[in-house]
């Protein structure tokens, strides 16, 4: 019998209700487990950037988009936390076929993220903590929404990468963070989470602010002095990369974003 088959037999013998061994397939989901005070349940993670110190010792089950199925099965998880894009559709179907319980999360907005604290908390036996995080998160969202409301939304281009040029679509949670801050993603009409766009499209939509991962990625826009963001010198690095990891820490990152955008002319 192969090692893969043996791991699968042991896995299927575990009670379906017992959540004692959790594998996280997204950095944001790993952070939520930590925020819920359930770090001891994590037995493996899918790598995708620098890990929190508390997770440095855990086995890896691959990298973003490259799940090592045998490594995952050897850990005998009774729950896998899954962000849909973190693995291929074929590997997701494999997990389903193996009978591994999955909790699939992909919050499209900040309110949905708050609900997921409660949902994940309930599955991990941390229901009270999950509800507490949901309440604290929603209360702070309401405060920020009131403080940073604008009569006319600020037009923002959020640049994920420059070569080629990628941005965020309207159903990506960062778009909702922009709305909370009184801003509007100039490509909110696009459905894809991370669509590729052309320079001409950006010029046509004429954002008042351009945000990017680093100053180096912003330098190229200075070739277009007619662009509102260039005229106003509002080419800014993203203030906190935590915006790109939907967990409780995204709240503090969103507040930094709001503070930055409040300085726009």
Secondary structure, 3 states (H helix, E strand, C coil): CCHHHHHHHHHHCCCCCCCCCEEECCHHHHHHHHHCCCHHHEEEEEECCCCCHHHCCCEEEEECCEECHHHHHHCCCCEEEECHHHCCHHHHHHHHHCCCCEEECCCCCHHHHHHHHHHHHHHCCCHHHHHHHHHHHHHHHHHHHHHCCCCCCEEEEEEEEECCEEECCCCCHHHHHHHHCCEEECCCCCCCCCCECCHHHHHHHCCCEEEECCHHHHHHHHHCCCCHHHHCCCEEECCCHHHHCCCCCHHHHHHHHHHHHCCCC
